[in-house]
Amino acid sequence: MKSIPQRAASIGSQLHQALRDAIVRAELKPGTALSEAEIAARYTVSRQPVREAFIRLAQEDLVEIRPQRGTYVKRIVMADVLDARFVREAIEVAVAREAALKADEAAVARLRATLEAQAGAEGNAEFLAADEAMHHEIALIAGREAAWRVVDQIKAQMDRVRYLSYTDVSPAERLIGQHSEIVEAIAAHDASAAEAAVRIHMAEILQQLPQLAAQYPEMFEL
């Protein structure tokens, strides 16, 4: 029996994050029916925050709410992933350019610490948390926290693909190499190199999608 701790964030927000993580990690697989009553009992909350969480997940296209029929985990829609990648690249390229112009020694040290965390990560979830921390830190260095919030809202389907790809399609060593190129360009205050490195990194998912769709056909909607 899980429970949602009482923190500053609303119970609905915490539950949304817990369910989102479960969907991203394929612990809740496409087609899985989500019951308000069962989720409320499992996390020891009332049904209202469950409804709030379901609405937010539907806005992220992670679940489908079918009136009178129930709520179901959605498949990964290829077109949605590509749209999210397009928007995310545009934002993160601009953010990386600004970070390269603003980064001081302390900021670069924080970025390199995220690389060390990635190298020492055990398993998909730990690696992706360190990966996300690096991208978030770049936004903070650039002074673009609002831009990161936009990225965070649109990247749910990309996160599902990234989680599936970690072991075979895009192993951690390759991703860390790409991240290192971004970090070192920022450390050198080379905005053009930072932009180029981000574009290469964001193109990785274009290579992943066909392989993953063939490997996990039950997860994808073409």
Disulfide bonds with the S-S distance in Angstrom:
none
